[in-house]
Amino acid sequence: MQQLLKNDTFIGAALVFIGAIFFSSKAVMVKLAYQYDVDSISLLTLRFSFALPIYLLFNWSLHRKSVKPTRLKPKEWRQLAVVGIVGYYLASLLDFIGLQYITASMERLILFLYPTIVVVISAVFLRKSITRVQLWALLLTYIGIGLAFYQGLQMAGQQNFLLGGILIFFCAIAYAFFLIGSGELIPKLGAIRFTSLAISFSSGMILLHHLVAYQWDLFDFHPMVYLYSLLMATIATVLPSFLVSAGIQRIGASNASIVGSVGPISTIILAYIFLGERLGNLQIIGTVIVIGGVLLISLQKKSTT
């Protein structure tokens, strides 16, 4: 056991594993908060309001300790603003609205398509070729989603299930663009500083959105709404972002994406425990197929790096 605890690979995998589970709890917390008559914009605003000061504190601490803090050029500030607004504001907004209409389990499964979307975006916009293995992986993942979504439509007791699924899919697209766009900035700034600055831009956008829509009326909700917002900000946002970043430093992004495959399974388990959600047979099969397809892409990335 002592040898394992000294093994960087084991520690890195454990950090990513725990971080992925914490990340996966967000959808469950959102669904629990919706039981207390809160709208998606206000809930998202509260989440960012609790998370932003923590990130800024860590960013300030890193800036103080740095001998030569990295200075960004105007072009890089613009890139950071676009990446932050698309990856945190737009993706989170679509996610929170979509969760009003579909289950937490289905949300996590659709979001888990983002590695395949990264492959497609890279092929279309960056002219990177798609290998045969990636094509098989794409085929598998979308067959899996099709099966799970078909049964979800049959089982759905709530309205607008299809709308919710489409919103979450566009959320996955926004997150995929965020991952591609952040590739140039994270090596320069570091994960913590990049995340804190990106969240600063997205927080500004959501505060402006809430000002226009609700005039910052954030103080009359049920106490549980604030508790779930705080838990979302800390347990499902800040803490896992640090854990996963630390894990990636030890085992690399490709290995981390493989370990992170626990995310959909974790959400399904948590949603079953806390929300009473159940999956049909086709949804279980679809989940296994999707995870298999994502693993195919992740394993190929590992073999080519």
C-alpha positions as a printed Julia matrix, in Angstrom:
305×3 Matrix{Float64}:
   0.0    0.0     0.0
   2.85   2.39    0.83
   4.41   1.69   -2.58
   1.1    2.54   -4.27
   0.83   5.83   -2.39
   4.33   6.75   -3.62
   3.48   5.8    -7.21
   2.8    8.94   -9.29
   0.66   7.03  -11.79
  -1.55   5.59   -9.06
  -1.93   8.98   -7.35
  -2.7   10.7   -10.65
  -5.32   8.12  -11.61
  -6.89   8.35   -8.14
  -7.07  12.15   -8.35
  -8.76  12.04  -11.77
 -11.1    9.26  -10.61
 -12.26  11.22   -7.55
 -12.45  14.45   -9.55
 -14.63  12.81  -12.21
 -17.04  11.56   -9.54
 -17.26  15.03   -7.99
 -17.83  16.59  -11.43
 -20.59  14.07  -12.13
 -22.49  15.13   -9.01
 -23.3   18.56  -10.52
 -26.27  17.35  -12.58
 -27.78  15.65   -9.53
 -27.41  18.83   -7.45
 -29.05  20.9   -10.19
 -32.03  18.53  -10.29
 -32.31  18.63   -6.49
 -32.21  22.45   -6.5
 -34.97  22.6    -9.12
 -37.31  21.04   -6.56
 -37.31  24.41   -4.74
 -38.75  26.6    -7.49
 -35.58  28.26   -8.8
 -35.0   29.24  -12.42
 -31.95  28.06  -14.35
 -30.42  31.55  -14.79
 -30.55  32.34  -11.07
 -29.15  28.93  -10.13
 -26.3   29.34  -12.6
 -25.61  32.85  -11.28
 -25.43  31.58   -7.71
 -23.05  28.81   -8.75
 -20.65  31.26  -10.4
 -21.01  33.74   -7.53
 -19.8   31.12   -5.05
 -17.07  29.67   -7.31
 -15.51  32.9    -8.6
 -14.04  34.23   -5.31
 -12.32  30.89   -4.67
 -10.69  30.83   -8.1
  -9.67  34.48   -7.81
  -8.09  33.78   -4.41
  -6.0   30.96   -5.85
  -5.11  33.09   -8.88
  -3.99  35.96   -6.61
  -1.91  33.54   -4.54
  -0.18  32.14   -7.64
   0.4   35.64   -8.99
   2.07  36.69   -5.73
   4.4   33.7    -5.69
   5.37  34.06   -9.34
   8.71  35.81   -9.93
   7.74  36.84  -13.46
   3.94  36.65  -13.9
   2.92  35.85  -17.47
   1.63  38.9   -19.3
  -1.02  38.32  -21.9
  -1.15  40.15  -25.21
  -4.43  41.8   -26.32
  -5.02  38.93  -28.76
  -4.62  36.39  -25.94
  -7.03  38.33  -23.72
  -9.58  38.16  -26.55
  -9.0   34.42  -26.93
  -9.4   33.97  -23.2
 -12.66  35.94  -23.22
 -14.11  33.89  -26.09
 -13.01  30.58  -24.59
 -14.34  31.53  -21.15
 -17.69  32.8   -22.41
 -18.26  29.83  -24.74
 -16.84  27.15  -22.45
 -18.23  28.26  -19.1
 -21.09  30.69  -19.68
 -22.74  29.3   -22.83
 -22.07  25.63  -22.07
 -23.29  25.98  -18.47
 -26.37  27.93  -19.55
 -27.38  25.27  -22.08
 -26.65  22.57  -19.52
 -28.75  24.09  -16.74
 -31.7   24.8   -19.05
 -31.5   21.33  -20.58
 -31.55  19.69  -17.15
 -35.05  21.06  -16.67
 -36.26  18.59  -19.29
 -34.1   15.44  -19.1
 -32.71  13.2   -16.4
 -29.31  13.7   -14.81
 -28.17  10.32  -16.16
 -29.09  11.22  -19.73
 -27.44  14.63  -19.38
 -24.11  13.13  -18.35
 -24.27  10.54  -21.13
 -24.84  13.18  -23.83
 -22.13  15.44  -22.38
 -19.74  12.5   -22.49
 -19.8   12.77  -26.3
 -17.42  15.74  -26.13
 -14.24  13.75  -27.03
 -15.9   12.58  -30.25
 -17.07  16.14  -30.97
 -13.48  17.37  -30.5
 -12.41  14.88  -33.19
 -15.08  16.12  -35.61
 -14.35  19.83  -34.96
 -10.62  19.22  -35.38
 -11.28  17.49  -38.72
 -13.64  20.2   -40.04
 -11.92  23.37  -38.79
  -8.3   22.32  -38.21
  -8.15  19.88  -41.13
  -6.93  16.99  -39.03
  -7.58  13.6   -40.58
  -9.95  11.13  -38.93
  -8.5    7.62  -38.59
 -10.42   4.4   -39.1
 -10.44   3.74  -35.35
 -11.9    7.2   -34.73
 -14.62   6.58  -37.32
 -15.57   3.35  -35.56
 -15.56   5.18  -32.25
 -17.81   7.92  -33.65
 -20.2    5.32  -35.05
 -20.32   3.45  -31.74
 -20.92   6.52  -29.58
 -23.75   7.87  -31.69
 -25.42   4.47  -31.98
 -25.22   4.26  -28.19
 -26.71   7.73  -27.76
 -29.41   6.89  -30.29
 -30.44   3.78  -28.33
 -30.41   5.56  -24.97
 -32.23   8.59  -26.32
 -34.87   6.5   -28.1
 -35.79   4.71  -24.9
 -35.6    7.99  -23.0
 -38.26   9.41  -25.32
 -40.44   6.35  -24.72
 -40.04   6.51  -20.94
 -40.13  10.28  -20.47
 -42.98  11.43  -18.31
 -41.87  15.05  -18.64
 -42.43  17.38  -21.58
 -39.74  18.65  -23.93
 -37.4   15.67  -23.49
 -36.19  16.12  -27.06
 -35.55  19.84  -26.49
 -33.55  19.06  -23.36
 -31.43  16.52  -25.2
 -30.68  18.98  -28.02
 -29.69  21.69  -25.51
 -27.3   19.32  -23.73
 -25.81  18.24  -27.07
 -25.09  21.87  -27.96
 -23.59  22.23  -24.48
 -21.22  19.36  -25.36
 -20.32  21.16  -28.61
 -19.58  24.39  -26.71
 -17.42  22.45  -24.23
 -15.54  20.78  -27.1
 -14.76  24.2   -28.6
 -13.6   25.27  -25.14
 -11.18  22.33  -24.9
  -9.72  23.05  -28.33
  -9.42  26.77  -27.67
  -7.87  26.33  -24.24
  -5.03  24.18  -25.59
  -2.9   27.23  -26.38
  -3.59  29.16  -23.18
  -3.37  26.52  -20.44
   0.34  25.68  -21.08
   1.13  29.39  -20.86
  -0.99  30.32  -17.83
  -1.36  27.06  -15.95
  -4.67  25.35  -15.31
  -5.61  27.29  -12.15
  -4.91  30.77  -13.51
  -6.52  29.97  -16.85
  -9.66  28.61  -15.14
  -9.96  31.57  -12.76
  -9.63  34.1   -15.6
 -12.02  32.19  -17.86
 -14.56  31.98  -15.04
 -14.16  35.72  -14.46
 -15.3   36.42  -18.02
 -18.14  33.91  -17.82
 -19.24  35.27  -14.43
 -19.44  38.74  -15.92
 -21.67  37.41  -18.69
 -24.02  35.52  -16.38
 -24.29  38.51  -14.02
 -25.16  40.73  -17.0
 -27.67  38.12  -18.18
 -29.29  37.96  -14.75
 -29.36  41.76  -14.48
 -31.28  42.0   -17.76
 -33.6   39.09  -17.02
 -34.17  39.32  -13.25
 -32.45  42.51  -11.98
 -30.19  40.44   -9.66
 -33.13  39.27   -7.58
 -31.22  36.49   -5.83
 -32.22  36.71   -2.18
 -35.7   35.17   -1.86
 -35.09  31.52   -2.65
 -35.45  28.55   -0.35
 -32.33  28.04    1.85
 -31.69  24.68    0.15
 -31.15  26.5    -3.17
 -28.19  28.37   -1.66
 -26.85  25.19   -0.1
 -26.98  23.28   -3.4
 -25.44  26.27   -5.22
 -22.56  26.33   -2.73
 -22.06  22.57   -3.05
 -22.12  22.87   -6.85
 -19.51  25.62   -6.74
 -17.16  23.82   -4.34
 -17.66  20.05   -4.58
 -18.78  19.88   -8.23
 -16.71  22.73   -9.74
 -13.67  24.09   -7.87
 -12.45  20.97   -6.07
 -12.7   18.56   -9.03
 -11.05  21.08  -11.38
  -8.01  21.12   -9.07
  -8.04  17.34   -8.63
  -8.26  16.6   -12.35
  -5.56  19.18  -13.21
  -3.23  17.63  -10.63
  -4.03  14.18  -12.0
  -3.36  15.21  -15.6
   0.07  16.52  -14.59
   0.93  13.03  -13.33
  -0.62  10.72  -15.92
  -1.28  12.9   -18.99
  -4.5   13.99  -20.67
  -5.09  10.75  -22.61
  -4.86   8.51  -19.54
  -6.97  11.0   -17.61
  -9.72  10.85  -20.23
  -9.79   7.06  -19.87
 -10.04   7.21  -16.08
 -12.68   9.95  -16.46
 -14.95   7.43  -18.17
 -16.26   6.73  -14.68
 -18.25  10.0   -14.95
 -21.45   8.72  -16.64
 -21.51   5.62  -14.44
 -21.08   7.75  -11.33
 -23.93  10.05  -12.39
 -26.22   7.07  -13.02
 -25.48   5.7    -9.54
 -25.89   9.09   -7.81
 -29.09   9.82   -9.74
 -30.47   6.43   -8.71
 -29.63   7.06   -5.03
 -30.7   10.72   -4.72
 -33.28  11.17   -7.49
 -34.73   7.71   -7.9
 -33.84   7.69  -11.62
 -33.8    4.36  -13.39
 -32.45   3.35  -16.78
 -34.18   1.05  -19.22
 -32.36  -1.89  -20.83
 -31.67   0.02  -24.06
 -30.27   2.96  -22.07
 -27.91   0.64  -20.18
 -26.73  -0.89  -23.47
 -26.38   2.59  -24.98
 -24.32   3.77  -22.0
 -21.9    0.84  -22.36
 -21.57   1.47  -26.13
 -20.92   5.2   -25.64
 -18.26   4.58  -22.99
 -16.66   1.98  -25.27
 -16.54   4.44  -28.17
 -14.99   7.19  -26.06
 -12.42   4.73  -24.72
 -11.5    3.81  -28.31
 -10.71   7.45  -29.08
  -8.87   7.95  -25.8
  -6.75   4.83  -26.28
  -5.84   5.88  -29.8
  -4.8    9.32  -28.55
  -2.57   7.57  -26.03
  -0.94   5.41  -28.7
  -0.21   8.39  -30.99
   1.28  10.72  -28.35
